[in-house]
Amino acid sequence: MEKAYKLEFKNQSSRELYLNTCGCSQTEPLHSFGPAVRPHYLIHFVLSGEGRFLLKGQEYPLKAGYGFLIEPDELAFYQSDQLKPWTYIWVGFSGSQAEEYLGKIGLSKKHPIFESDKSEELYETVKDMMEHNTYSIANDMRRNGLLRVFLSVLAENSMIPDREEKENGNLYVQKAIEYIRSNYYIPIKITDVAAYVCINRSYLYTLFMESLGMSPQEFLTLFRITKAAQLLTVTALPIESIAISCGYSDPLVFTKAFRKLKGTSPSNYRKNEMKEEIRRVPANLEQIEQYIKDIQKQS
């Protein structure tokens, strides 16, 4: 027989996100639920043991550290293993922003399975919900706040194997580029970029190679040197100042990186650009004089 501790809370349909139910179950071998539907979103997370989850004809074998989502009015079935029956926690919730929150985490009927190594934190969060089980306004606010904590832990740590990798990979690259554009002038490292987008460095490297054909380090260097070339052309700043302005604390390192990409030193690049600008002056003046003549003809 299942040993379940469960709480149900009154409907709060006007809220953006609110808790309907929560609980913890220690199941017997082959204990099952369904096929059945629920009126709200329901997330189960397996603390120990094993079992299986069936949704839309697809079966997912699950063990400790994995969880699953059931959307409102979706026919689902789940069953504990015969030899290693599972223990799980769950939260049921509704609200106008529930779907949006889940989408940002990466959970949906297409991607209902997730993995997390935050078992203890998730369990303690549900336990806290259950300990504050009266209908006082204080407990009501606490439970709904804890629901957001529960979802934030999933958002921070969940690994969703069925997620559309290409779409999310492109998003990681976009966010990484945004971070580089905003911080290229300080001595950031690729580990800082990876930490900002919440993935490890090796995965970021793979995504950049797939999307841009270059590593994150190569992109960062290219971006910095491109900015440096602009400054060399339009300002009279010393080379050392330009190096610092582009995230290089060591001018020698800057010069080496610049020469590798541009084929010449920063000082020679500036001289050559100035010569080229001087060559362009007569042509520019001629264009301006012709423009004036055209205007005069029209008047």
N, C-alpha and C positions, 0 to 999 in steps of 0.2 A: 504494500500500500504506500502511496506517495505521502511523504511528510512535507507539507507545504505551508508556508507562512505568507499570507496574502492580504493586501489592503486594497480597498476600492474607495474612490473619492467621487464626490458629486460632480456633475457636469458643469463646466465653466466655459460655455461656448463662445463667449465674447472675448476671450483672452487669446493672445498671440501664440502662447505655448503653455500648456498646463498638464499636470500629471493626472492620469485616470486611475492607474493601478501600479503596484509594484509588489515584488515578492521574491521568495527564495524557495526552491524545491530540492529535496533529496529523494530521487525517484527509485522505484523498485525496478528490477529487470523487465525490459520490454514494456514499461509504462509508456502510454502514448496519449496524444491529444489529436482529435480530428479524424477525418477531414472536417474542418469547420472554419468559420469566419469570425472575425472580431470587428467591432465598430470603430476601433482606433488603431493607431500605429503601435506595434509591439516589438520590442527588442529583447531577445534572450541572449545571455552570455554564459558559456559553459565554464564552470569552475573546476570540475573534475569529471573523470569518466568519459564515456563516448556515447554517440547516438547518431541518428540520421534525421534529416530535414527534407521534406518533399514539397516542391512548389512548381506548379505548372508543368507537371510531368517530369521534372528534373530532380534527381536525388543528390543530396550533399551529405557525405559522411563527415561528422564533426567530432572534435575532441576538445579537451581543456585548452583554453586560450582562444577559442573561436566563438563566434556569435552569429545570429541571423535576425533579419528583419522580416516582419509580416506587415503588409500594408492593410489599411481598412478594407473590409469586405473581400479580401483575397482568400481563396480556399487553400488551406495549408494543412500539413500533417507533420508531426514530429514524434519520434519514438526513442526511448532509452535503449542502450545496448543490453544484451542478455547477460554478458559476462562482466562488463564494466559499466553499470548503470550510471548515468550522469547526475551531477548536481549543478543546478543553474540558478541564476538570478534573472529577473526580468523587470522591465519598466514599460508601461503602456501610457501613451500620451496623445494629445490632440492639440489643435490650435491652428490659426490661420497661417502661421509661419513654420509649421512642423515640416511640411514637404520641402520648403526652402532650406531649412537647417540640415535635413538629411541629405539633400542634394549637394550641399557644400562639403559634407563629410564624404560623400561618394556612395551613399546607400540608396537603393531603389529596388523596385521589383525585378529589374534587369540585373542588378548587382546586390543581392540580398545578404551575402556572406562577408564577414570581416574577421580579422585576427588582431589581437591586442595582447601585449605583455603586461598590461596594467590590471591584472585580475584583482589584486588586493585593493587597489584604489577604487575600482568599480564596485566591488563587494561592499567596502566601507561606505560608499556613497548611498547605495541602496539600503544598507543597514541603518544609516542616519535617517533616511526617508521614513523607514518603518518605525523608528523610535519616536518620531514626532508625528504621531498618528491621530491626534485629535483635530477637531474642526475649528480651532482657534485661528485667528488671523495670523498670529505669529508663526504657528506651525504650517499653515497654508502657504505663507510666503517662503518659509524655509524649504518645504518640499519642492515647490516649483523652482526655487533657486537651485536646489540640488539636482533637479532634472537637467538644468543647463550645465551644471558641473559634469554630470554623467556624459552628456553629449560632447562637452569640450574635451574630456579625456579621450573619447573615441576620435574626435577630430585631430587631436594632437598626436595620437599614437597608432591609430588603426591602419592596418595593411589590408587592402581590399583586392584580392587576387583577380577578380573578374572585371575590375575597372578598365575602362577604355584607355589603354596605356598611351596611345598616340596623342589623343586629345589632351590628357593630363600632362604628358611629356612636353607638348608645345607650350602649355601654360607655365610649366616650371622654367622653360627657357625664356619665355617672355618676362617673367618676374625677375629672373636672374639678370637679364639685360637691363631692365629698369633699375635694378639695384646698382649695377655697374655704372650706368649713366649718371646716377645721382651721387655716386661715391668714388668715382675714378680718381679724384684729386687728393684723396687720402690714401695711405698705404694699406689698402684692403688686400686680403688674400682670397684665394678661391675657397678656402675653408669657410671664410666669412660669407661668401655668396651662397654656398651650399647650406649653411646654417640658416640663412635668411629664408630660403625657399623650403626648408625643412626636409631635405633629402641628403644622402651622403655624397661625398665628393666623387666617388667612382660612378655613381648613377648620373650625376650631373654631367660628368665627362661624356658618358655614353649618349645622353640626350643632345648635347651640343654637337657631337660628331655626326649624329643622325640628322639633325636639323640644319646645321651650318657648315658641316665639313671641317670644323676646326674645334680645338679644345677650348674650355672656358678660359684658360690662361692665355691662349693665343688671341682670343677675342678681347680680353682685358688689355693686353699689350697693344693690339691693333687700335683699340679705341683711344688709349692714352697717347700713342704716337700720332694718331690723326689729329687729336686736339693740340698736341705739341707743335705739329707742323703749321696749324692755323695760327697759333701764337707767334711762331717764328716769322710768319709772313706779315701779320698785321700789327705787331707790337715791336718795341725796341727793348723788351725785357731781357736781362742777362740770361744766358743758357741755364745757369744754376736755378734761377727763379722759375723758369719755365719747367724745369725738371720737377721742382717741388710742387708747382701748380698742377702737375699731371700725375702726382702720386709717387714720385721717385725721390727718396731721401738721399740717395747717392747719385751725384751727377755722372759718375763714370758708368754706373749701371744704366742710366738713362741714355747716355751716348752710345753705348754698346747696343742697346735695344733699338735705338733710332737708326743706327747704321745698318743693322741687320734687315730692317724693313724698308728703308729708303735708299740704301746703297751708298750713303754718304753721311758725313757727320752733321750735327745740327747747325754748326757755324757755316759750313759749306752750303748746306741747303738754303740757309737764309741769304747768303750772297747770291746764289744762283737765282733765287726767286726775285731778289731785288733787280738783278740784271734783266730778267725776263719782264719784270714790270716796266723797266725803263724802255725796253724794246716795244712794249705795248703802248707807250704814251703817244708816239706820233699817230698810230692808227686810231687811238681813242680820240685824239684831238681832231683828226680828219673826220671822224664820225660825227663829232659835236658840231664842227663847222658846216657839214652837209645838212645836219638837222636844222641849224639856224637858217641856212639858205632856203630849205624847204618851207619853213615857217614864214619867211619873208615873202616867198612867192604866193603863199596863200592869203597874205594880208593886202 
